[in-house]
């Protein structure tokens, strides 16, 4: 179910030869930077990747078939929205 670090195919989906982040990830990082402009770059990166991982983890769970086995799609979507909202609220107090 899980891969060891050595088994990961790093760069398999790199969007360009320079290894720049995908436009979607860059958009997310830019929004995090706007919301947390006083934060150091390392914190901005950590927060952005935390949000990215949350959303993609939930999507991967659903796509891999784990979601339908757990609950109906409307319930899964509501749970996913609530989880992401809680994470955003915790990372960016006062956001709406």
GROMACS elastic network, one bead per residue, 0.5 to 0.9 nm:
[ bonds ]
;  ai    aj funct       b0    kb
    3     6     6  0.78637   500
    3     7     6  0.58092   500
    3     8     6  0.65527   500
    4     7     6  0.52831   500
    4     8     6  0.68515   500
    5     8     6  0.54960   500
    5     9     6  0.89158   500
    6     9     6  0.82154   500
    7    10     6  0.88436   500
    9    12     6  0.56200   500
    9    13     6  0.87579   500
   10    13     6  0.79449   500
   10    14     6  0.84136   500
   11    15     6  0.86823   500
   11    19     6  0.72366   500
   13    16     6  0.87226   500
   14    17     6  0.71635   500
   14    18     6  0.82961   500
   14    19     6  0.54284   500
   14    20     6  0.71632   500
   14    21     6  0.72228   500
   14    22     6  0.74247   500
   15    18     6  0.84053   500
   15    19     6  0.65968   500
   15    20     6  0.67310   500
   15    21     6  0.68356   500
   15    22     6  0.57414   500
   15    23     6  0.84916   500
   16    19     6  0.54824   500
   16    20     6  0.63691   500
   16    21     6  0.83922   500
   16    22     6  0.85058   500
   17    20     6  0.78361   500
   19    22     6  0.87714   500
   20    23     6  0.87311   500
   20    26     6  0.87182   500
   21    24     6  0.79958   500
   21    25     6  0.60112   500
   21    26     6  0.60212   500
   22    25     6  0.52504   500
   22    26     6  0.61517   500
   22    27     6  0.85899   500
   23    27     6  0.60489   500
   23    28     6  0.86387   500
   24    27     6  0.51003   500
   24    28     6  0.63467   500
   24    29     6  0.87234   500
   25    28     6  0.50838   500
   25    29     6  0.61668   500
   25    30     6  0.85616   500
   25    48     6  0.81489   500
   25    49     6  0.85069   500
   25    52     6  0.74782   500
   26    29     6  0.50562   500
   26    30     6  0.60734   500
   26    31     6  0.86402   500
   27    30     6  0.51269   500
   27    31     6  0.63221   500
   27    32     6  0.87444   500
   28    31     6  0.51702   500
   28    32     6  0.62544   500
   28    33     6  0.86107   500
   28    48     6  0.64874   500
   28    49     6  0.89108   500
   28    51     6  0.85299   500
   28    52     6  0.79326   500
   29    32     6  0.50595   500
   29    33     6  0.60936   500
   29    34     6  0.86134   500
   29    44     6  0.71829   500
   29    45     6  0.69175   500
   29    47     6  0.84715   500
   29    48     6  0.54225   500
   29    49     6  0.81717   500
   30    33     6  0.50323   500
   30    34     6  0.62365   500
   30    35     6  0.87493   500
   30    48     6  0.88587   500
   31    34     6  0.50105   500
   31    35     6  0.62689   500
   31    36     6  0.85776   500
   31    48     6  0.86860   500
   32    35     6  0.51089   500
   32    36     6  0.59794   500
   32    37     6  0.80507   500
   32    44     6  0.62891   500
   32    45     6  0.83720   500
   32    47     6  0.73101   500
   32    48     6  0.61893   500
   32    92     6  0.89177   500
   33    36     6  0.51284   500
   33    37     6  0.52521   500
   33    38     6  0.84614   500
   33    39     6  0.78491   500
   33    41     6  0.81984   500
   33    44     6  0.60213   500
   33    45     6  0.86316   500
   33    48     6  0.86656   500
   34    37     6  0.53604   500
   35    38     6  0.87024   500
   35    92     6  0.72594   500
   35    95     6  0.89097   500
   36    39     6  0.54264   500
   36    40     6  0.86852   500
   36    43     6  0.89168   500
   36    44     6  0.70893   500
   36    92     6  0.78768   500
   37    40     6  0.80804   500
   37    44     6  0.85185   500
   39    42     6  0.81246   500
   39    43     6  0.61756   500
   39    44     6  0.64358   500
   40    43     6  0.54573   500
   40    44     6  0.64787   500
   40    45     6  0.88323   500
   41    44     6  0.50560   500
   41    45     6  0.61397   500
   41    46     6  0.85847   500
   42    45     6  0.51717   500
   42    46     6  0.61850   500
   42    47     6  0.86712   500
   43    47     6  0.60481   500
   43    48     6  0.84429   500
   44    47     6  0.51989   500
   44    48     6  0.60513   500
   44    49     6  0.85005   500
   45    48     6  0.51762   500
   45    49     6  0.60647   500
   45    50     6  0.84764   500
   46    49     6  0.52306   500
   46    50     6  0.60715   500
   46    51     6  0.87464   500
   47    50     6  0.50338   500
   47    51     6  0.63489   500
   47    52     6  0.86068   500
   47    91     6  0.74541   500
   48    51     6  0.52516   500
   48    52     6  0.61215   500
   48    53     6  0.85456   500
   49    53     6  0.58751   500
   49    54     6  0.84267   500
   50    53     6  0.51579   500
   50    54     6  0.61749   500
   50    55     6  0.87959   500
   50    87     6  0.88926   500
   51    54     6  0.51539   500
   51    55     6  0.63748   500
   51    56     6  0.85714   500
   51    84     6  0.76398   500
   51    87     6  0.75143   500
   51    88     6  0.77739   500
   52    55     6  0.54805   500
   52    56     6  0.60590   500
   52    57     6  0.82924   500
   53    56     6  0.51506   500
   53    57     6  0.56195   500
   53    58     6  0.83823   500
   54    57     6  0.51973   500
   54    58     6  0.63081   500
   54    59     6  0.86764   500
   54    83     6  0.83922   500
   54    84     6  0.70801   500
   54    87     6  0.85694   500
   55    58     6  0.53284   500
   55    59     6  0.62322   500
   55    60     6  0.86038   500
   55    80     6  0.79336   500
   55    84     6  0.71151   500
   56    60     6  0.58762   500
   56    61     6  0.83885   500
   57    60     6  0.50812   500
   57    61     6  0.61077   500
   57    62     6  0.86865   500
   58    61     6  0.50920   500
   58    62     6  0.63609   500
   58    63     6  0.86890   500
   58    67     6  0.83195   500
   58    80     6  0.67925   500
   59    62     6  0.52066   500
   59    63     6  0.60862   500
   59    64     6  0.84616   500
   59    67     6  0.87215   500
   59    80     6  0.88883   500
   60    63     6  0.50657   500
   60    64     6  0.58229   500
   60    65     6  0.84874   500
   60    66     6  0.85244   500
   60    67     6  0.88132   500
   61    64     6  0.53536   500
   61    65     6  0.65156   500
   61    66     6  0.52069   500
   61    67     6  0.56435   500
   62    65     6  0.53716   500
   62    66     6  0.55269   500
   62    68     6  0.66256   500
   62    69     6  0.89251   500
   62    73     6  0.87185   500
   62    76     6  0.83533   500
   63    66     6  0.74189   500
   63    67     6  0.73706   500
   63    68     6  0.88255   500
   64    67     6  0.76253   500
   65    68     6  0.57949   500
   65    69     6  0.66067   500
   65    70     6  0.89943   500
   66    69     6  0.52439   500
   66    70     6  0.63535   500
   66    71     6  0.89861   500
   67    70     6  0.51854   500
   67    71     6  0.63227   500
   67    72     6  0.77975   500
   67    73     6  0.75142   500
   67    76     6  0.68493   500
   68    71     6  0.54882   500
   68    72     6  0.58826   500
   68    73     6  0.65718   500
   68    76     6  0.81609   500
   69    72     6  0.80232   500
   70    76     6  0.81682   500
   71    74     6  0.83153   500
   71    75     6  0.63190   500
   71    76     6  0.61239   500
   72    75     6  0.55161   500
   72    76     6  0.62495   500
   72    77     6  0.87578   500
   73    77     6  0.60129   500
   73    78     6  0.85148   500
   74    77     6  0.51592   500
   74    78     6  0.61871   500
   74    79     6  0.85852   500
   75    78     6  0.51122   500
   75    79     6  0.60844   500
   75    80     6  0.85052   500
   76    79     6  0.50551   500
   76    80     6  0.60157   500
   76    81     6  0.85747   500
   77    80     6  0.50205   500
   77    81     6  0.61243   500
   77    82     6  0.85272   500
   78    81     6  0.51767   500
   78    82     6  0.61401   500
   78    83     6  0.86140   500
   79    82     6  0.50795   500
   79    83     6  0.61120   500
   79    84     6  0.86567   500
   80    83     6  0.51283   500
   80    84     6  0.62141   500
   80    85     6  0.84875   500
   81    84     6  0.52852   500
   81    85     6  0.60222   500
   81    86     6  0.86005   500
   82    85     6  0.50368   500
   82    86     6  0.61389   500
   82    87     6  0.86293   500
   83    86     6  0.51796   500
   83    87     6  0.62779   500
   83    88     6  0.86783   500
   84    87     6  0.50473   500
   84    88     6  0.61117   500
   84    89     6  0.85109   500
   85    88     6  0.50918   500
   85    89     6  0.60070   500
   85    90     6  0.85016   500
   86    89     6  0.50690   500
   86    90     6  0.60982   500
   86    91     6  0.85985   500
   87    90     6  0.51211   500
   87    91     6  0.61356   500
   87    92     6  0.83551   500
   88    91     6  0.51410   500
   88    92     6  0.56539   500
   88    93     6  0.77549   500
   88    95     6  0.74736   500
   88    96     6  0.89729   500
   89    92     6  0.52196   500
   89    93     6  0.51565   500
   89    94     6  0.69213   500
   89    95     6  0.62746   500
   89    96     6  0.80838   500
   90    93     6  0.59055   500
   92    95     6  0.57651   500
   93    96     6  0.89082   500
